[in-house]
């Protein structure tokens, strides 16, 4: 089962509304370089002016198997 999951390390923001090729949890994508998108959301509702400064995309067979990562974007600074 494929899925899109936003993971974080307890930072001030986390990713929500994850999509691949405009779809939420697609069962298959036949695009070599799919368009990925997400919305950064603050953990603190009173926080303002938070910005995402970097991201990393990992591709793994299952959410629980990060040790079996098949591809990574590396850290991308924005």
N, C-alpha and C positions, 0 to 999 in steps of 0.2 A: 504494500500500500504506500503510495507516494503522499507526501505532505509537505507543507511549508511551515516552518517553525521559527520563531524569533527567540534567540537565546541571548542572554547578556550576562555580564559578570557583576550585577548589582549596581550598575551605574545610575545616573540621574534620569536617563531616558531609556526606553526600550522600544522595539519595533512591533507595530500592530498592523493589521490589514495587509498582510503579506500576499503578493500576487506574482504569478509567472505568466507572461503573455496575456495579461489582463484577467486571468482566471484565479480563483481561490482553490487551492488543493486540486490541481488538474491531475487526471489519471495518466496522462502521457503528453509529452511535448515533442514535436518532430522538428524543432528548430535548433540549429547548431549553437547559436548564441542567444538564448531566450532573454527577453526583456524582463527584468526583475524590478519590483517596486515595493515600497513599504512606507508607512507613516511613523515617524518618531513621536513617541508620546511620553510626557513627563510622568514620573512616579509621584511627584508632589503637585497636587492641583493648584497650589498657590505659587509655584515656581513660574517665572517668566523669562523670556529671552534665552532659553536653552537652545543650543545648536548641536547638531550631529557633526562631528569633526572627522570621523573615519568609519569604515565598515570592513567586514570580512565575510565572504560567502563561502560556505563549506558544502560540499555535496557528499552525502553518505547514504548507504542503503536504508538505514532506519534512524529515527531520532535518537535512540539509545546507543548507537554504534559509531560514535565520533572517532574511535580508533581505526575504523575502517573507511576513513575519509578517502574518497576517490578523486576529488578535485578541490582546489582552493583558489580563491582570488588573491590570497595574501592580504595584508592590511592595505587598504586604499585610503589615502589621506584626501580630505576634501578641502 
